[in-house]
Amino acid sequence: PVVRSAEEQVLLGVEYGDAAGALNRLSPELQAVVRATVLDGLTTREAARLLHIPQGTVKTRMARARNLLRQALS
C-alpha cells in the first residue's frame, strides 16, 4: 500500500472532500499554519512572517496539526 504524508492526504482531501472536515476541526491557529505552509506553499520563515509568530511556533503547530490530521484520516 502507498503511504502518504499528512500533507499529501490534506491536499487530496481538500480536492476530493474527505479531509475538509478534519482540517476544519483543527483549532484556528493550526488551520492557519496548515493553510500557509501546505496549501499556500510558504516556507516556515514566510509563514511565520505572515502569521506574526516565531518560526519555532510554526514548526510546533505544524507538527501538532500533522499528528491530528494523520489520526483523523487514518
N, C-alpha and C positions, 0 to 999 in steps of 0.2 A: 504494500500500500504506500501511496505517496504521503509523506508527512509535510504539511505546510506550516510555515511560521504563523504566529498570531496575526502579524501584519498582513500576510497574504490572505488569510481567512477573512480579515476585516474587509479588504479590498474586494474579494469575491462576494462577500456577504452584502456589501453596500451595493454592488452591481446587481445582485440577484435577490436581495432582501432578507436573507437568513441571518445576517449579523446586525441588521438595523436595530432590532430590539436590544441585543447585547450591548451595542455601543450606546444606545440611549439610556441604558440602566447604569452606566458609569456616572460618577459624580461629574459635575460641570468642569472641574479642574482637570480630571483625567481625560474627558472628552476633548477639551481644548488642546491638550498635548498630542493626543492621537490624531486629531484633525490636522494640526500643524505639521507634525513630523511624518505621518503616514500618508494621509490624503493629500496634503499640500506639498509634501516632499521637502520640507525645510530641514536644514541641519539643526543639531541641538543648539548651536550658538544662535542661529536665526530664530528658532522657536523661543528661546529664552528672551531675546530682544523683543520679539513680537508680544509675548505674554507678560513681559516685565517681571520675570522671575530668574533666579540664578540657573546656570546650566546644570548644576548638580540636581536641582529640583526637577528640571525637565527629565533628566535621566531616571530619577527615582520614580516620578509619576508614570513615565513610560513603562518601566519595569512592572509597576503595580498594575497598570492597565493591561499590559501583555498577559500577566498571570490571570487576571479576572476574565479577560476575553477568551483565553485558552480554556478555562474552566467552563465558561458559558457555551462555547462552541463545540466542546467535546461530547 
